[in-house]
Amino acid sequence: MPKLRFQTIIQRQPDAIYQVLLDLPGYRSWLPSSDLYAETTLTSDIPVRMGSTYVDRGRSSVMQGEVLELEPARSLVFRQLTNPRRGGGLEITIRYTLQPVEQGTRVTRELILRARGLFFVLQPILLRLIRSENERILAALKNYMDARVA
């Protein structure tokens, strides 16, 4: 079960970053489309809270998501699953941790990947794609938030 970790420093307070990460339908405003991501659609009521569900769609993937944990201005945890078919499935747990630092906030994005069936066989290729996508996500978040420094 591979674990990946990504970090960046954003020149904003943790609460501002937390609010952007919590606004699942608003990801479109700061996260450009890619093969793995095009949009996030909330499939449960607003406001987003523990147990809220959503769908992440990309050109080459659809993931069913759920909010597992929320600690305001400190952390958010999501779980995403592919629609299991005969070929196996993919489960990804994503944890954001927001830590105040002198320059703003250290944002850590940790990911645990569980692959089954065909996805397990393809795991080395998937890991490269997922690593690149996670780096892209943090860079986009940083660019968006740093551009809005008060």
C-alpha positions as CSV (number, residue, x, y, z in Angstrom):
1,M,0.0,0.0,0.0
2,P,2.0,3.0,-1.3
3,K,2.0,6.2,0.7
4,L,3.0,9.5,-0.9
5,R,3.6,12.9,0.8
6,F,3.7,16.4,-0.8
7,Q,4.4,19.7,0.9
8,T,4.4,23.4,0.1
9,I,4.4,26.7,2.0
10,I,1.5,29.1,1.2
11,Q,1.6,32.7,2.3
12,R,-1.9,32.6,3.8
13,Q,-3.3,31.7,7.2
14,P,-4.6,28.1,7.7
15,D,-8.2,29.0,7.8
16,A,-8.2,30.7,4.4
17,I,-6.6,27.5,2.9
18,Y,-9.0,25.3,4.8
19,Q,-12.0,27.1,3.4
20,V,-10.8,26.8,-0.2
21,L,-10.1,23.0,0.3
22,L,-13.5,22.6,1.9
23,D,-15.3,24.3,-1.0
24,L,-15.4,21.1,-3.2
25,P,-17.6,22.6,-6.0
26,G,-15.2,25.6,-6.0
27,Y,-12.2,23.6,-7.0
28,R,-12.8,24.6,-10.6
29,S,-11.9,28.2,-9.8
30,W,-8.3,27.3,-8.9
31,L,-7.6,23.8,-10.2
32,P,-7.3,23.6,-14.0
33,S,-8.5,20.4,-15.8
34,S,-6.1,17.5,-16.4
35,D,-6.6,13.9,-17.6
36,L,-7.3,12.9,-14.0
37,Y,-9.3,15.9,-13.0
38,A,-12.0,18.1,-14.6
39,E,-14.5,18.9,-11.9
40,T,-15.8,18.1,-8.5
41,T,-19.6,17.7,-8.0
42,L,-21.1,17.6,-4.6
43,T,-23.6,14.8,-4.3
44,S,-24.8,15.7,-0.8
45,D,-26.2,18.8,0.8
46,I,-24.3,22.0,1.6
47,P,-22.5,22.8,3.8
48,V,-19.7,20.2,3.3
49,R,-19.3,18.2,6.5
50,M,-18.1,14.8,7.7
51,G,-19.9,12.2,5.6
52,S,-20.5,14.6,2.6
53,T,-20.1,12.9,-0.7
54,Y,-18.9,14.0,-4.1
55,V,-17.7,12.9,-7.5
56,D,-14.4,13.8,-9.0
57,R,-14.5,13.5,-12.8
58,G,-11.6,13.7,-15.2
59,R,-11.1,12.8,-18.9
60,S,-9.8,9.4,-17.9
61,S,-11.2,8.7,-14.4
62,V,-14.3,9.0,-12.2
63,M,-13.9,8.8,-8.4
64,Q,-16.6,8.6,-5.8
65,G,-15.5,10.6,-2.8
66,E,-16.5,11.0,0.9
67,V,-15.3,13.5,3.5
68,L,-14.0,11.4,6.4
69,E,-12.6,14.0,8.8
70,L,-12.7,17.8,9.2
71,E,-10.8,19.7,11.8
72,P,-11.3,23.4,11.0
73,A,-8.1,25.2,10.0
74,R,-6.0,22.1,10.7
75,S,-6.9,19.1,8.6
76,L,-9.2,17.5,6.1
77,V,-9.4,13.8,5.1
78,F,-11.1,12.5,2.0
79,R,-11.6,8.9,0.6
80,Q,-12.0,8.3,-3.1
81,L,-13.0,5.1,-4.8
82,T,-13.3,4.0,-8.4
83,N,-16.4,2.3,-9.4
84,P,-15.4,-1.3,-8.8
85,R,-15.8,-3.5,-11.9
86,R,-14.4,-6.9,-12.8
87,G,-11.0,-5.3,-13.3
88,G,-10.6,-4.4,-9.7
89,G,-10.6,-1.0,-8.1
90,L,-8.7,1.9,-6.6
91,E,-9.1,3.5,-3.2
92,I,-7.3,6.7,-2.3
93,T,-7.2,8.3,1.1
94,I,-6.1,12.0,1.0
95,R,-5.1,13.9,4.2
96,Y,-4.4,17.6,4.1
97,T,-2.6,19.0,7.2
98,L,-2.3,22.8,7.7
99,Q,0.4,24.0,10.0
100,P,1.1,27.6,10.8
101,V,4.7,28.7,10.0
102,E,6.4,32.0,9.9
103,Q,5.9,32.4,6.2
104,G,2.2,31.4,6.3
105,T,1.1,27.8,6.3
106,R,2.8,24.5,5.6
107,V,0.3,22.5,3.6
108,T,1.0,18.7,3.6
109,R,-1.0,16.4,1.3
110,E,-0.6,12.8,2.2
111,L,-2.0,10.0,0.0
112,I,-2.5,6.3,0.7
113,L,-3.2,4.2,-2.4
114,R,-4.9,0.8,-2.3
115,A,-5.1,-1.0,-5.7
116,R,-6.9,-4.2,-6.4
117,G,-7.1,-6.5,-9.5
118,L,-6.0,-4.9,-12.7
119,F,-5.3,-1.6,-10.9
120,F,-2.7,-3.5,-8.7
121,V,-0.9,-4.7,-11.9
122,L,-0.9,-1.2,-13.2
123,Q,0.2,0.3,-9.9
124,P,3.7,1.4,-11.0
125,I,2.2,3.4,-13.9
126,L,-0.6,4.8,-11.7
127,L,1.8,5.9,-9.1
128,R,3.7,8.0,-11.6
129,L,0.5,9.6,-12.8
130,I,-0.8,10.1,-9.3
131,R,2.5,11.6,-8.1
132,S,2.5,14.1,-11.0
133,E,-1.2,15.0,-10.4
134,N,-0.7,15.6,-6.7
135,E,2.3,17.9,-7.4
136,R,0.1,19.8,-9.9
137,I,-2.7,20.1,-7.3
138,L,-0.5,21.6,-4.6
139,A,1.2,23.9,-7.1
140,A,-2.2,25.2,-8.4
141,L,-3.4,25.7,-4.8
142,K,-0.2,27.6,-3.9
143,N,-0.5,29.8,-7.0
144,Y,-4.1,30.6,-6.4
145,M,-3.7,31.4,-2.7
146,D,-0.4,33.3,-3.0
147,A,-2.0,35.5,-5.7
148,R,-4.6,36.5,-3.1
149,V,-2.2,37.6,-0.3
150,A,-3.8,40.5,1.5
